[in-house]
Amino acid sequence: MPPGSKGTGESRTGSTSVRDVVFDEDRHQLRTANGPEIMAALRNLTISLIRLAHGAQAAIASTTRSLSRQPKRAIKLITQPTT
């Protein structure tokens, strides 16, 4: 098995690779109960909201960094629907 693979035998595409690159998911230490599944769902929600607001080709990493510096903008993204 190649180094860094999760051992599932599945190829890593779509939101899984985005989550790993942007959120460094493979190094995350949460391993108990439903924590990993909940965090993956929250990361997927974040990626989906960014894509809805900024388009399918949005730069997820730079948008995430920008939102982390502007919490009011992040809250607006969550609370106000896009048109």
C-alpha positions as CSV (number, residue, x, y, z in Angstrom):
1,M,0.0,0.0,0.0
2,P,1.4,3.4,-0.9
3,P,2.6,5.7,2.0
4,G,-0.1,8.0,3.2
5,S,-3.0,5.9,2.0
6,K,-5.9,5.3,4.3
7,G,-6.0,1.6,3.7
8,T,-9.5,1.5,2.3
9,G,-8.5,0.5,-1.2
10,E,-10.6,3.3,-2.7
11,S,-9.1,6.1,-4.7
12,R,-9.0,9.5,-3.1
13,T,-11.0,11.9,-5.1
14,G,-13.4,14.8,-4.7
15,S,-14.1,16.1,-1.2
16,T,-11.8,13.6,0.5
17,S,-8.7,14.9,-1.1
18,V,-9.8,18.5,-0.6
19,R,-10.4,17.8,3.1
20,D,-7.0,16.3,3.4
21,V,-5.1,19.0,1.6
22,V,-7.0,22.0,3.1
23,F,-7.7,20.7,6.6
24,D,-4.7,18.2,6.9
25,E,-7.3,15.5,7.8
26,D,-4.8,12.6,7.8
27,R,-2.9,14.1,10.7
28,H,-6.0,14.8,12.8
29,Q,-5.9,13.2,16.2
30,L,-9.6,12.8,17.0
31,R,-10.3,9.1,17.1
32,T,-13.0,8.4,19.6
33,A,-16.7,7.8,19.3
34,N,-18.4,9.7,16.5
35,G,-15.8,12.5,16.5
36,P,-14.1,11.7,13.2
37,E,-17.4,11.3,11.3
38,I,-18.8,14.6,12.8
39,M,-15.6,16.5,11.9
40,A,-15.7,15.1,8.3
41,A,-19.3,16.2,8.0
42,L,-18.4,19.7,9.2
43,R,-15.5,19.9,6.8
44,N,-17.8,18.7,4.0
45,L,-20.3,21.4,5.0
46,T,-17.6,24.1,4.9
47,I,-16.4,23.0,1.4
48,S,-20.0,22.9,0.1
49,L,-20.9,26.3,1.5
50,I,-17.8,27.8,-0.1
51,R,-18.6,26.2,-3.4
52,L,-22.2,27.4,-3.3
53,A,-21.2,31.0,-2.5
54,H,-18.1,31.2,-4.8
55,G,-18.7,28.6,-7.6
56,A,-17.7,25.1,-8.2
57,Q,-14.1,26.1,-9.1
58,A,-13.6,28.1,-5.9
59,A,-10.2,28.1,-4.3
60,I,-11.1,26.3,-1.1
61,A,-7.8,26.7,0.7
62,S,-7.5,30.5,0.2
63,T,-11.2,31.1,0.9
64,T,-10.9,29.1,4.2
65,R,-7.9,31.2,5.2
66,S,-9.7,34.4,4.3
67,L,-12.8,33.3,6.3
68,S,-10.7,32.4,9.3
69,R,-9.4,36.0,9.4
70,Q,-12.9,37.4,8.9
71,P,-15.3,35.5,11.3
72,K,-18.2,37.8,10.5
73,R,-18.0,36.9,6.8
74,A,-17.9,33.2,7.8
75,I,-21.1,33.6,9.9
76,K,-22.8,35.5,7.1
77,L,-22.0,32.6,4.7
78,I,-23.7,30.2,7.1
79,T,-26.7,32.3,8.1
80,Q,-27.7,34.1,4.8
81,P,-28.7,32.1,1.8
82,T,-27.0,32.9,-1.5
83,T,-29.1,34.2,-4.4
